Amino acid sequence: MKSPEVERVIGKLVDEVLRGLQHGFFEYVITCEIVKGGKRRLTLKAGKSYQFTIAEDEIVQPPADDSR
């Protein structure tokens, strides 16, 4: 199960990509850094900047890729 903040990040990424496709061109920069308490600060720069802070215990492992 994804945390509410991870869900917000994913929703924003999808929204920005769809808006960029509709517009016809786009460029995004995504950065992540470890901040106080082991939290991750993810920043999405897409015209303006959006910041999300995710606690270490809210980070989920992606499912195993069986295609390899």
C-alpha positions in Angstrom: 0.0 0.0 0.0 1.3 3.4 -0.9 1.3 6.3 1.5 -0.9 9.3 0.8 2.2 11.4 0.1 3.5 8.8 -2.4 0.1 8.8 -4.0 0.2 12.6 -4.3 3.6 12.4 -6.0 2.5 9.8 -8.5 -0.7 11.7 -9.2 1.2 15.0 -9.8 3.7 13.2 -12.1 1.0 11.7 -14.2 -0.9 15.0 -14.3 2.1 17.0 -15.5 3.1 14.4 -18.2 -0.5 14.4 -19.5 -0.5 18.3 -19.6 2.8 18.3 -21.3 1.6 15.8 -24.0 -1.5 18.0 -24.5 0.7 21.1 -24.9 3.1 19.4 -27.3 6.4 19.7 -25.5 7.7 19.7 -22.0 10.8 19.3 -19.9 10.8 18.2 -16.3 13.5 17.8 -13.7 13.0 15.4 -10.7 15.4 15.5 -7.8 15.5 13.7 -4.5 17.5 14.3 -1.4 17.6 12.9 2.1 16.7 15.5 4.7 16.2 15.5 8.5 15.0 12.3 10.0 15.9 10.2 6.9 12.9 11.7 5.0 13.1 12.1 1.3 12.4 15.4 -0.3 11.3 15.0 -3.9 11.2 18.1 -6.0 9.5 18.2 -9.4 10.4 21.2 -11.6 7.7 21.6 -14.2 7.4 25.3 -15.0 7.1 25.8 -11.3 8.5 23.6 -8.5 6.5 21.1 -6.4 8.0 19.6 -3.3 7.0 16.4 -1.5 8.4 15.0 1.7 8.2 11.2 2.2 9.1 9.5 5.4 11.6 6.6 5.1 9.0 4.1 6.4 6.6 5.1 3.7 8.9 4.1 0.9 7.7 0.9 -0.7 9.7 -1.5 -2.8 8.6 -1.8 -6.4 7.4 -5.2 -7.5 9.9 -7.7 -8.8 10.4 -7.4 -12.6 9.9 -11.0 -13.9 10.7 -10.0 -17.5 14.5 -10.4 -17.0 
